[in-house]
């Protein structure tokens, strides 16, 4: 999934972004509210993790504007203010979820995945198709009951293909959904990752190449 992390504390932002990438997510980072809004207007994120106390444009205003403009991404609001009134206020602005600082990283990951499953159409918690079973929460992939060892990017590509439920997924969609804004659109990264993934999935092949540049399961 593609995640925007809006957090002005540089060390925390770097730590969280690194952890989410290890979970197979593509993560872009904004250090202020203006940057967060600008990125959201040009990139189709699945989840926006939004610190409430952002410089330039306050997180409350960012959330309100995203909701008012009908932005499809789910918003998870982070804040050091954890009182019930603060949580109620944050949810009242249109946020889909609210997490107080300090937080457990595992809980943050679980909440992001739960929000992403509420996309349209909804994504089931466990993806099953053609003998494959992928569990994003447990980070496991089974084929015919046998567990496979995949890299984070291989796992994320497979998750995207399975979530598409038979729809053709273009190489561009995979690049923007699995990698981040630093990815070179002219790179062969997607093709190379698909090739490695096919090798690990074994026979019979389950990933079909659909010209001029798409894939499906």
Backbone as a ProteinNet text record, in pm:
[ID]
protein_1_A
[PRIMARY]
XXXXXXXXXXXXXXXXXXXXXXXXXXXXXXXXXXXXXXXXXXXXXXXXXXXXXXXXXXXXXXXXXXXXXXXXXXXXXXXXXXXXXXXXXXXXXXXXXXXXXXXXXXXXXXXXXXXXXXXXXXXXXXXXXXXXXXXXXXXXXXXXXXXXXXXXXXXXXXXXXXXXXXXXXXXXXXXXXXXXXXXXXXXXXXXXXXXXXXXXXXXXXXXXXXXXXXXXX
[TERTIARY]
84.1	0	87.7	29.2	102.3	58.5	156.2	128.4	199.4	128	189.1	202	324.3	350.6	380.9	291.5	310.1	349	477.3	532.3	650.1	645.3	750.7	872.8	862.5	978.4	1061.7	1173.7	1251	1295.5	1343.8	1394.1	1281	1167.1	1052	1001.5	993.9	945.9	1034.5	1165.3	1259.4	1246	1233.4	1222.1	1094	983	854.4	851.8	899.8	899.8	983.6	1099.9	1185.9	1114.9	1048.5	976.5	862.2	787.6	675.6	724.5	837.2	893.6	936	986	1021.4	899	781.8	655.8	599.5	675.2	634.4	551.3	543.5	465.8	554.2	494.7	563.3	529.3	631.1	608.6	674.1	595.4	646.7	632.5	724.2	725.6	709.4	621.3	604.9	633.2	708.8	747.1	662.7	566.1	475.2	342.6	241.3	108	94.8	165.6	158.2	213.1	325.4	385	292.7	228.5	136.3	20.6	-36.9	-147.8	-103.7	14.3	64.3	86.4	145.5	170	37.8	-59	-187.2	-262.7	-237.5	-307.5	-250.7	-127.9	-65.1	-45.8	-65.8	-44	-165.7	-202.6	-320.4	-277.7	-278.4	-238	-353.9	-318.9	-419.3	-448.6	-343	-357.1	-266.6	-318.7	-239	-224	-99.3	-70.7	-34	-120	-114.8	-90.8	26.6	51.8	-38.7	-97.7	-194.4	-126.6	-11.8	53.9	163.7	123.2	217.7	241.4	362.9	388.4	329.1	327.9	278	126.2	76.9	-67.5	-92.9	-176.5	-202.5	-265.2	-235	-288.3	-440	-505.9	-652	-702.1	-635.3	-676	-646.5	-535.1	-503	-612.6	-650.2	-753.4	-885.5	-925.4	-1052.2	-1055.7	-943.5	-939.8	-942	-873.9	-876.4	-1017.8	-1086.2	-1224	-1316	-1302.1	-1388.9	-1372.3	-1251	-1224	-1251	-1302.6	-1340.2	-1222.2	-1109.6	-990.4	-1018.2	-984.6	-1026.3	-945.4	-823.9	-736.6	-796.1	-771	-809.5	-706.5	-752.5	-664.4	-651.1	-526.7	-494.7	-423.2	-485.8	-429.9	-344.5	-223.1	-131.9	-124.3	-116.3	-102.2	-49.4	18.9	65.6	-47.4	-157	-271.7	-364.5	-370.1	-443.8	-570.4	-618.8	-742	-861	-967	-1086.3	-1138.3	-1138.7	-1188.8	-1104.7	-972.2	-885	-916.5	-938.2	-970.6	-1104.4	-1201.2	-1333.1	-1322.8	-1243.7	-1227.2	-1160.5	-1055.2	-985.2	-1074.8	-1153.5	-1245.2	-1354.8	-1392.8	-1494.7	-1450.5	-1320.3	-1266.6	-1273.2	-1301.7	-1311.2	-1205.2	-1116.7	-1015.7	-1084.9	-1026.5	-1083.7	-1037.3	-923.8	-870.7	-779.7	-744.9	-671.8	-578.9	-451.7	-354	-270.2	-263.9	-189.9	-42.1	43.3	185.3	210.9	306.8	383.5	297.1	331.2	252.4	343.7	285.2	358.8	358.7	475.3	485.3	396	388	304.4	158	113.7	-23.9	-44.6	53.7	44.4	29.1	111.8	105	-32.6	-82.9	-212.8	-324.5	-316.9	-420.7	-414.4	-294.3	-280.2	-338.3	-306.3	-358.1	-509.7	-562.5	-708.2	-776.2	-716.7	-774.3	-768.1	-656.1	-641.4	-743.8	-783.2	-882.5	-1020.2	-1039.5	-1169.1	-1176.1	-1088.8	-1089.4	-1213.8	-1230.2	-1343	-1290.6	-1318.7	-1393.6	-1310.8	-1376	-1301.8	-1207	-1093.6	-992.9	-1003.5	-1019.7	-1031.2	-901.4	-909.5	-789.8	-689.8	-737.2	-650.2	-685.7	-584.6	-606.7	-582.7	-682	-673.9	-713	-627.7	-658.4	-562.4	-615.9	-535.8	-433.6	-476.3	-387.9	-293.5	-299.8	-215	-294.8	-230.5	-293.5	-194.8	-228.2	-140.1	-207.5	-139	-188.8	-102.8	-150.4	-69	-32.7	-124	-98.1	14.6	15.3	119.5	240.7	229.1	337.8	375.4	275.2	300	233.9	297.5	241.9	250.4	139.1	135.4	92.5	157.3	108.7	94.1	-27.1	-58.3	-15.6	-32.8	-2.6	142.3	229.4	371.8	407.4	473.9	508.2	626.7	616.4	720.6	794.4	922	1003.9	1020.5	955.6	960.6	1025.5	1090.2	1144.5	1026.9	1047	937.3	875.3	956.7	901.6	827.8	880	810.9	675.7	674.4	550.5	450.7	497.4	409.2	353.2	435.5	388.3	280.3	306.2	208	78.9	91.1	-27.1	-110.3	-44	-114.4	-187.3	-120.9	-181.2	-300.4	-288.1	-398.2	-515.3	-485.2	-591.1	-671.3	-610.4	-679.5	-788	-787.4	-892.2	-915.7	-805.3	-814.3	-803.7	-808.5	-793.4	-647.3	-625.4	-489.1	-431.3	-311.7	-241.9	-123.4	-115.5	-7.4	122.9	232.6	363.7	372.3	307.3	306.6	233.6	121.3	48.9	135.2	206.5	292.5	406.4	461.4	573.2	529.7	413.1	367.4	307.6	257.4	195.8	290.9	403.1	496.3	624	668.4	787	742.1	830.5	789.2	822.1	814.6	830.4	970.5	1067.6	1204	1228.3	1129.2	1146.1	1152.9	1242.7	1259.5	1151.4	1063.9	957	1007.3	1133.8	1189.1	1273	1271	1351.4	1288.6	1368.5	1318	1290.2	1279.8	1261.4	1139.1	1026.7	904	922.2	975.8	996.8	1089.5	1194.7	1290.5	1226.1	1147.9	1082	979.3	904.1	806.5	877.7	992.4	1067.8	1112.6	1165.4	1208	1088.2	977.5	856.7	804.7	806.3	762.3	846.9	978.1	1067.4	1036.2	1002	972.5	834.4	739.9	606.2	603.8	696.2	707.6	602.5	589.6	497.9	372.7	260.1	242	240.2	280.3	285.7	147.8	145.2	17.3	12.2	128.3	131	135.1	31.5	19.8	64.1	146.6	182.6	78.4	24.6	-79.9	-26.3	4.2	55	-43.7	4.8	143.8	230.8	180.3	265.7	193.2	112.6	35.7	54.5	6.7	15.8	-112.8	-144.9	-258.8	-243.4	-316.8	-323	-468
-118.8	0	123.9	236.4	364.1	449.8	494.4	568	702.2	807.4	938	958.1	979.8	1007	1155.1	1227.9	1371.2	1389.8	1414.9	1423.4	1519.9	1622.7	1724.1	1688	1585.3	1541.1	1449.1	1499.9	1430.5	1290.7	1277.2	1146.5	1045.4	1087.4	997.8	960.8	1060.3	1034.9	933	949.6	858	716.9	706.4	575.7	504.6	577.6	517.2	480.1	567.8	539.9	416.6	406.1	289.1	161.4	165.9	48.2	8.6	106.7	76.6	19.5	70.6	14.9	-130.1	-162.2	-301.6	-390.8	-328.9	-403.1	-414.8	-365.5	-378.1	-263	-153.2	-37.7	62.1	133.6	244.2	370.7	441.1	552.4	680	788.1	922.2	1000.8	1093.8	1169.2	1318.2	1382.5	1528.2	1580.8	1690.7	1744.4	1863.6	1904.3	2011.4	1994.2	2068.1	2050.9	2092.8	2198.4	2243.8	2137.5	2076.9	1971.8	1850.7	1819	1704.8	1725.4	1844	1872.1	1866.9	1921.4	1921.2	1779	1695.6	1557	1482.7	1508.9	1439.2	1475.1	1593.3	1634.3	1567.9	1517.4	1459.5	1308	1250.4	1107.3	1043.9	927.9	856.8	764.3	815.2	735.4	650	538.8	454	503.5	541.9	589.1	710.3	811.8	926.8	921.5	907.7	911.3	1055.3	1123	1268.7	1312.9	1371.3	1432.3	1554.1	1570.6	1679.5	1816.5	1821.8	1950	1975.1	2006.3	2029.3	2178.9	2217.7	2358.7	2395.2	2526.2	2588.5	2572.2	2451	2427	2320.9	2353.9	2262.4	2132.7	2022.6	1892.9	1889	1963.2	1969.7	2025.2	2130.5	2192.8	2101.7	2029.7	1933.9	1828.1	1773.6	1669.8	1723.4	1840.5	1899.4	1921.8	1968.8	1996.1	1867.7	1764.2	1635.9	1579.3	1589.4	1538.7	1621.9	1753.6	1842.9	1821.2	1786.4	1767.2	1624.6	1541	1404.9	1312.9	1339.7	1257.1	1116.9	1018.1	880.8	814	862.4	796.2	802.5	698.6	697	777.1	849.3	934.7	879.6	852.8	812.1	928.6	987.9	1106.5	1067	1123.8	1102.3	1230.2	1215.6	1334.9	1297.5	1392.7	1374.9	1398.7	1459.1	1484.6	1363.7	1289.5	1163.6	1162.8	1280.7	1285.8	1247.6	1201.4	1161.2	1276.5	1397.7	1513.4	1538.3	1514.7	1532.5	1429.9	1305	1200.1	1227.8	1270.3	1301.1	1415.7	1516.4	1631.3	1590.4	1506.9	1461.3	1380.5	1290.4	1210.4	1297.6	1401.7	1492.4	1571.4	1586.5	1657.2	1572.6	1443	1354.6	1246	1242.2	1136	1001.1	897.5	763	688.8	729.2	664.2	764.1	732.5	827.1	746.4	783.7	712	812.1	792.6	885.2	847.6	949.7	929.2	925.1	845	746.9	625.2	558.3	443.8	325.7	207	85.2	73.6	50.1	44.5	-64.2	-179.1	-289.1	-246.3	-163.5	-116	-20.1	65.9	157.1	78.9	-23.5	-106	-171	-226.5	-294.2	-197	-74.8	23.9	69.2	86.9	125.4	17.2	-107.5	-217.1	-227.1	-204.9	-209.9	-100.2	19.3	128.9	98.8	41.2	9.7	-93.7	-182.7	-284.5	-224	-100.3	-34.7	45.9	12.6	80.1	40	97.5	64.3	5.1	-121.8	-215	-261.2	-310.1	-350.8	-466.6	-464.5	-569.7	-666.3	-796	-890.7	-899.1	-936.3	-942.2	-1048.6	-1155.4	-1259.6	-1276.6	-1270.6	-1276.9	-1419.4	-1476.4	-1615.2	-1619.8	-1682.5	-1696.6	-1797	-1885.4	-1981.6	-2056.6	-2104.2	-2183	-2101.7	-1967.8	-1880	-1823.7	-1811.9	-1753.3	-1654.6	-1525.6	-1421.6	-1353.8	-1353.7	-1291.1	-1169.4	-1046	-926.4	-905.2	-939.6	-918.9	-1005.2	-1131.2	-1224.2	-1223.7	-1154.5	-1147.7	-1286.8	-1368	-1503.2	-1523.6	-1608	-1649.5	-1800.9	-1864	-2009.1	-2041.5	-2142.3	-2198.4	-2347.9	-2397.3	-2538	-2580.2	-2489.8	-2521.8	-2504.2	-2472.9	-2457.7	-2310.1	-2272	-2132.2	-2092.1	-1974.7	-1923.2	-1809	-1794.5	-1687	-1579	-1463.1	-1353.5	-1231.2	-1151.3	-1023.4	-927.5	-817	-721.4	-670.9	-641.8	-592.9	-702.6	-823.6	-935.8	-958.9	-952.6	-969.5	-861.1	-735.6	-623.5	-632.5	-674.5	-691	-799.3	-910.5	-1019.3	-973.5	-895.4	-844	-756.2	-669.5	-583.6	-665.6	-767.6	-849.8	-928.7	-982.8	-1059	-968.1	-848.6	-755.4	-708.7	-713.6	-671.7	-770.5	-891.1	-990.6	-1020.6	-1043.5	-1081.3	-966.6	-843.9	-727.5	-712.9	-661.8	-636.7	-517.7	-534.8	-429	-386.1	-259.2	-212.4	-201.8	-200.3	-184.2	-50.1	51	183	178.2	106.9	92.8	22.9	-80.8	-152.4	-63	15.3	102.3	206.6	266.6	371.4	314	190.3	131.2	58.2	11.6	-69.2	7.6	90.5	171.6	310.7	407	539.6	642.6	770.1	876.2	883.9	818.1	820.9	718.3	632.8	528.2	588.5	538.7	584.9	519.9	598.2	539.7	461.6	480.6	410.4	288.8	256	145	10.7	-95	-231.1	-302.1	-224.4	-282.7	-372.8	-326.7	-406.2	-538.1	-532	-653.2	-750.4	-696.6	-782.3	-847.3	-770.6	-824.6	-930	-905.8	-1004.5	-1133.8	-1121.6	-1240.6	-1322.3	-1253.7	-1324.1	-1388	-1315.4	-1365.8	-1490.2	-1489.3	-1607.4	-1728.9	-1706	-1815.8	-1875.2	-1789.8	-1838.7	-1903.3	-1857	-1915.2	-2053.3	-2079	-2211.8	-2240.9	-2368.1	-2413	-2475.4	-2470.6	-2398.7	-2248.1	-2169.1	-2023.4	-1965	-1863	-1801.1	-1652.5	-1592.3	-1451.6	-1443.5	-1383.7	-1371.3	-1231.6	-1226.2	-1097	-1059.4	-938	-891.2	-769.9	-785.5	-672	-554.1	-429.1	-391.6	-374.5	-396.7	-376.6	-402.2	-505.6	-534.7	-677.2	-703.4	-836.2	-866.4	-995.9	-1035	-1178.7	-1209.5	-1346.4	-1394.8
0	0	0	-38.9	-44.8	74	152.2	275.7	272.4	315.3	337.6	487.4	534.1	675.1	690.7	758.1	782.4	928.4	951.6	1086.8	1085.6	1172.8	1169.9	1253.2	1336	1414.4	1325	1277	1173.2	1215.3	1338	1383.1	1391.3	1447	1456.4	1317.4	1228.6	1092.9	1021.7	1035.4	970	1025.6	1157.6	1222.4	1180.3	1184.5	1148.1	1000.4	914.4	770.5	739	803.4	780.9	823.6	938.4	986.5	895.2	845.4	756.1	623.3	575.5	451.7	471.1	588.8	617.3	622.1	644.2	641.9	501.3	402.3	263.3	210.7	286.5	242.3	168.7	73.2	6.6	84.9	134.1	226.6	175.7	167.5	142.8	272.1	294.8	420.6	392.3	467.6	464.7	604.2	612.8	743.2	786.3	704.4	744.7	671.3	716.8	661.7	516.8	477.7	339	244.4	281.7	200.1	193.7	306.9	310	212.9	213.3	122.1	-23.4	-51	-188.2	-238.7	-154.2	-195.1	-216.3	-130.2	-139.9	-267.1	-321.1	-442.7	-567.8	-560.2	-679.4	-670.1	-551.1	-532.6	-467.8	-517.2	-467	-353	-230.4	-114.5	-64.8	-0.2	64	205.1	275.5	413.9	434.5	503.7	544.3	696.3	743	886.3	918.8	992.2	1003.7	1147.6	1172.3	1302.4	1315.8	1430.9	1446.3	1457	1522.9	1548.6	1444.8	1321.3	1212.7	1192.4	1150.8	1117.5	981.4	954.4	831.7	818.1	803.1	806.4	912.3	1010.4	1121.2	1070.3	1140.7	1102	1097.7	1187.9	1186.2	1053.6	1005.3	879.3	760.3	768.2	661.8	652.7	767.9	771.9	717.4	762.8	719.7	568.9	512.7	369.5	287	335.1	265.1	262	375.4	382.6	294.3	299.7	221.5	71.8	30.2	-112.5	-158.9	-68.2	-105	-130.1	-64.4	-83.9	-34.1	-113.6	-83.3	27.3	54.2	151.6	291.2	368.8	509	588.8	690.2	770.1	910.9	950	1087	1152.9	1252.2	1316.8	1436.3	1442.6	1554.4	1637.1	1767.7	1851.1	1989.2	2050.4	2187.8	2286.6	2242.1	2328.3	2323.9	2434	2432.6	2514.2	2559	2635.5	2547.3	2611.3	2536.4	2451.5	2507.4	2431.9	2307	2316.8	2200.2	2093.2	2135.6	2038.3	1970.6	2049.5	1993.5	1892.8	1927.8	1838.4	1708.1	1719	1598.9	1506.9	1564.3	1483.3	1424.4	1498.1	1448.6	1327	1309.6	1193.2	1066.2	1084.5	969.3	964.6	1065	1069.9	1086.4	1027.8	1037.3	1161.3	1214.8	1335.1	1405.7	1529.9	1614.4	1704.3	1708.6	1789.5	1867.1	1997.8	2083.5	2090.4	2101.1	2124.1	2274.5	2320.4	2242.4	2209.4	2099.3	2055.7	2028.1	2030.5	1994.3	1841.9	1784.8	1638.7	1581.2	1648.4	1599.1	1590.6	1686.3	1682	1565.5	1540.7	1426.5	1296.7	1277.7	1157.1	1144.2	1255.5	1253.5	1217	1270.4	1240.7	1094.3	1041.1	900.3	810.1	839.3	757	768.7	888.2	906.8	825.7	822.8	744.2	595.7	550.8	408.4	363.8	453.9	417.8	396.6	441.6	426.6	297.2	204.1	74.8	-3.6	-121.9	-208.4	-339.5	-371.5	-288.6	-169.2	-63.3	55.3	25.9	93	76.6	193.7	169.5	280.7	360	489.3	572.5	528.3	465.7	410.4	263.6	176	32	-18	-83.1	-130.7	-277.6	-359.2	-502.4	-565	-647.1	-724.1	-638	-523.8	-438.3	-353.5	-364.6	-284.2	-167.3	-53.9	64.1	125.7	120.5	173	291.4	403.4	526.6	557	526.4	550.4	696.2	787.6	928.8	981.3	942.7	987.9	895.1	780.5	682.2	631.8	601	552	415.8	334.6	205.9	197.2	165.4	148.6	6.8	-50.6	-176.3	-158.2	-177.3	-156	-15.1	82.2	221.1	260.1	164.7	194.3	203.5	313.3	333.7	246.3	185.1	96.8	165.1	133.3	187.8	81.6	104.3	8.3	70.7	-13.2	33	54.7	127.4	148.4	17.8	-83.6	-210.3	-286.2	-284	-348.2	-281.8	-149	-73.9	-112.8	-119.3	-149.7	-291.4	-387.6	-525.5	-531.1	-464.4	-462.7	-395.5	-288.5	-219.6	-312.6	-389.9	-485.9	-591.7	-643.1	-748.4	-695.6	-575.3	-517.2	-480.7	-429.6	-392.1	-512.5	-630.9	-753.5	-795.8	-738	-760.4	-908.8	-980.2	-1120.8	-1218.1	-1167.7	-1255.3	-1297.2	-1417.8	-1463.9	-1388.3	-1333.7	-1261.7	-1348	-1381	-1467	-1389.3	-1464.2	-1402.1	-1329.7	-1386.1	-1322	-1187.8	-1181.2	-1054.9	-950.1	-992.2	-898.8	-851.6	-943.4	-907.7	-805.2	-826.1	-734.3	-606.7	-611.6	-493.9	-402.8	-457	-378.2	-345.6	-439.9	-415.4	-372.9	-363	-319.1	-426.1	-391.4	-489.4	-548.6	-484.9	-534.5	-645.3	-670.7	-772	-911.9	-991.8	-1129.9	-1217.1	-1281.6	-1363	-1483.6	-1518.5	-1633.7	-1593	-1464.9	-1416.4	-1453.5	-1448.4	-1472.1	-1340.1	-1232.1	-1099.2	-1091.9	-1147.3	-1141.3	-1215	-1336	-1415.6	-1344	-1283.2	-1212.2	-1090.5	-1016.6	-897.6	-934.9	-1041.5	-1089	-1126.6	-1192.3	-1233.3	-1112.3	-1009.7	-888.3	-818.1	-815.8	-750	-819.1	-951.3	-1026.3	-991.6	-979.1	-945.5	-809.9	-713	-578.6	-569.2	-652.4	-649.4	-714.1	-804.4	-864.8	-969.7	-1003.5	-1108.3	-1048	-1120.7	-1247	-1224.2	-1325.9	-1310.2	-1277.6	-1192.7	-1157	-1196	-1221.7	-1260.5	-1412.7	-1469.4	-1614.7	-1657.9	-1761.3	-1822	-1925.4	-1912.4	-2003.5	-2078	-2209.8	-2288	-2285.5	-2289.3	-2315.6	-2192.1	-2072	-1955.8	-1824.9	-1823	-1702.3	-1655.2	-1533.9	-1473.9	-1399	-1387.8	-1307.4	-1260	-1155.5	-1104.3	-1122.6
[MASK]
+++++++++++++++++++++++++++++++++++++++++++++++++++++++++++++++++++++++++++++++++++++++++++++++++++++++++++++++++++++++++++++++++++++++++++++++++++++++++++++++++++++++++++++++++++++++++++++++++++++++++++++++++++++++++

